Structure formats: C-alpha cells, structure tokens
Amino acid sequence: MDLTALVSQAERDCLPLFAGLEETEMKNTRRVLDAFQAEDIATRHFAPTTGYGYDDIGRDALERVFARLFGCDAAIVRPSVACGTAALSLCLFGLLLPGDHLLSATGSPYDTMETVIGLSGSAPGNLKEMGVSYSQVEMCENQTKIDVQGVLNALRSETKVVLIQRSRGYAWRASLRPEEMAEVIQAVHAARPDVFIMVDNCYGEFICEKEPTHFGADVCVGSLIKNPGGGLAPTGAYLAGTNRAIVRIEARLTAPGLGREVGSYAASYQPFYQGLFMAPHTVTQALKTSILAARIFELLGMKTTPAFDAPRADIIQAIEMGTPERLVAFVQGIQAASPIDGSAVPEPWDMPGYTDQVIMAAGTFVAGASIELSADAPMRAPFTVYLQGGLTYAHGKLALLSSLEKMRKNGSLA
Ligand SMILES: *Cc1c(COP(=O)(O)O)cnc(C)c1O
C-alpha cells in the first residue's frame, strides 16, 4: 500500500467536513474581532507592569475581552494562574465553603481533579480536608448524555456547585457540546437558583459558535496553553462567569478585598492577545488534524472515537491501535515529525500516579502545550492513543505520514 495515497484518500473523504469547520472559524473570528473592537484594544494594552500591578490596563482589557467572548459579566485571565488544574481548583475553593457539597454531573472528573477533591491521594489542603463533600452522577445512554433526572435527584440541601466536564479527557465517554449542557443547566437553576454551575471547558473553546456560559453556566474554566491561547500564550488560565461567581473566586485569586485589582506581569501581554486572535484558526487546524487522523486509521480498520464524521465537542482524537508495537510506532512518528526535540525517541515509562506505563510525544514550542501536536497513551489493551493539537494542518498531515512510516518500518502495519 502506498502511504501517501492512503493519506490522500483519507483527505478527500474529509474535505466536505473541513468546509463546515471553516464556516465555524469564520464566525468565531468575527466574535473575537468584535470583542477586540468593542474594547478598543491598542498597542498600549501590550505594555508590561511590575509590583502590585495597579491600573494594569493590559490585564484589565484582556479580562473584559474574555468576558465579552463568553457572554459573561466578568473574567479572570492571568499568567499567574499556572494551569488548567490551578484555575479549576481556584474556582472550587472560591465557590465552596466547609460543609458544602460538590456534585459532578459527568461522572469521574479529570485525573488531577481527583487529587484536588480528595478522591485520590491525600494532598494537604484538598477540598475533603476543608470539609467539602463530593458525589457524582454517571452519564447515561452509553456515556453520551448527562442524566438530568439523576443530577436533580442527587442535589442535597448543602449542594453548592455542580461540575460539568466538557471534554472526555482520557476516559472513553462522549465529549459534550455546549448546547447539550443547556437542559441540565436550566433544570438545576430552576430547582436551585443558589447552586453554581461550573464547566471544565478545557479543550472545548472555539469548537462551536457558543460557549457553555451562553447557555447559562455560571462559570467556564480553561487553560491558555490549550485552545484559547492559540498556541502563542506562554502560560496561564482563565475563568469567565457571572459577577456572583467571580467576586468569590477573585478573593481566592489574591486576597479578600484585593481581588482582580492587583497582579502584574513583567513581560508583554501581546502573545495573549495575539493568541486569542489566532485561536479560532488554530483550533480549526487542530480539528482538521484530528479528523484526518481518524479517517486514515478507519481506512486501516481501526476503531476511533469520535468517528471522523461525527460532531465534535473538543480537539481530542482517540484511536485504538490494537497492539503495543503499533502504538509505540505511532507516538514515535509524531515525535520524529516535531519542530522541537524531533530527535528524541519516546519510550513507555512509569509515570508517577499512573498504574500502567505511559508513552507520550510532545515536541512543542511552549512546554507541555497540548494545542500543539501531541499524543499520549497508557500501555494497556486495546492500546488507545489520544492525539490532540496541531498548530498547522500541514504539520498534522506530515506527522501522521511519519507515524505510518514508522509503523511500516517496525512491521506493525498490515
Ligand atoms: C487539560 C485538562 C485539565 C487541566 O489540565 P492542566 O494540565 O492542569 O492544564 C482539566 N480538565 C480537562 C478535561 C483537561 O483536558
């Protein structure tokens, strides 16, 4: 089989889908542009600050742009919030008090959140230690839908936050589009207007034309080295929400009484603005790469989720490689086609906190940025690899070809 011909065949099958993605990119670019213009963004907003950061206009305007984009009262957008987990933790500690109950509407949360909540390990300062109880409702209909009645039944008088995780993360469940959250958001708010609905929006920004806050979620949280940083933001995270939510969260960001008024950044804000401007385009490049990958491996007879032509709610593509040899060759092929650390050869290793060995490819400009092309997998049957990101579709396509060549070389391609 000619591998280039295989990729071309897969690409032909994907072209009608790409047209739909470009339409969404156009609408989201319009939304970003409108937000920049409404806030009259100018070169002066790039200027760094030091010390307390009082009157940091770059920080304040960036937060207003995010608030507009998410249809919210306010936002926190900070390089000082280290990552997505830090922002999610900040949100939970802002909204929850001792004695309160946290309810997950989408089953088990992302790995790192288990530690924050106190479900796994005993990290000092977790929610459990602070006296916050937790329970979860599993998704229904073969893990594709939120069990709305189940969530309503699980509400307790002390429930303060309902958590919805948009992305599958690394679980074999469906990711959720914002409109698929509308029913549970309305039902919970109707039953309990005092409850905050918080969405872990990681990997989901700019996939659709609206975000969960447009459907009534109280707060959306995500990482800037994923979708909304557009591949340019060097670090940080955001939270966008209602005033009622943000005034509590900003007290934990800095201190009660200080909130968002302080916080300097000694480098330029320019990459945050430019990254946000690029984000609808970058996300489209990553989606095209995911869809092409799905189609290539479907043509080779492998199982994928989502299927190449299924609606998408995040940038992650899962592919069952079936054998360890194929999985390792795939990941090594992605690394070999990376602009950074392309000569590194990933091997399975014992990663702290994981039961199986893990193998990962990440040859990125921003360390650990998963809006850049990256792949990772636990070494266990059915040897599923999770692929995400890609700053340009051309690079994604070259990297997939590189993976196919590695597979051919180690004899794992039929
Ligand atoms: C990436 C991610 C997080 C947070 O991860 P960080 O690595 O801390 O940025 C949380 N939830 C989901 C679903 C994610 O994809």
The ligand as an SDF file (V2000), in Angstrom:
LIG
                    3D

 15 15  0  0  0  0  0  0  0  0999 V2000
   -6.0960   19.7210   30.4560 C   0  0  0  0  0  0  0  0  0  0  0  0
   -7.3030   19.4980   31.2700 C   0  0  0  0  0  0  0  0  0  0  0  0
   -7.3960   19.9170   32.5970 C   0  0  0  0  0  0  0  0  0  0  0  0
   -6.3300   20.6860   33.3140 C   0  0  0  0  0  0  0  0  0  0  0  0
   -5.0850   20.3230   32.9800 O   0  0  0  0  0  0  0  0  0  0  0  0
   -3.7570   21.1670   33.1650 P   0  0  0  0  0  0  0  0  0  0  0  0
   -2.7760   20.2030   32.6170 O   0  0  0  0  0  0  0  0  0  0  0  0
   -3.6210   21.4140   34.6210 O   0  0  0  0  0  0  0  0  0  0  0  0
   -3.8460   22.4220   32.3910 O   0  0  0  0  0  0  0  0  0  0  0  0
   -8.5660   19.6700   33.2620 C   0  0  0  0  0  0  0  0  0  0  0  0
   -9.5890   19.0530   32.6740 N   0  0  0  0  0  0  0  0  0  0  0  0
   -9.5450   18.6570   31.3950 C   0  0  0  0  0  0  0  0  0  0  0  0
  -10.7340   17.9870   30.7810 C   0  0  0  0  0  0  0  0  0  0  0  0
   -8.3960   18.8600   30.6470 C   0  0  0  0  0  0  0  0  0  0  0  0
   -8.3590   18.4770   29.3770 O   0  0  0  0  0  0  0  0  0  0  0  0
  1  2  1  0
  2  3  1  0
  2 14  2  0
  3  4  1  0
  3 10  2  0
  4  5  1  0
  5  6  1  0
  6  7  2  0
  6  8  1  0
  6  9  1  0
 10 11  1  0
 11 12  2  0
 12 13  1  0
 12 14  1  0
 14 15  1  0
M  END
$$$$
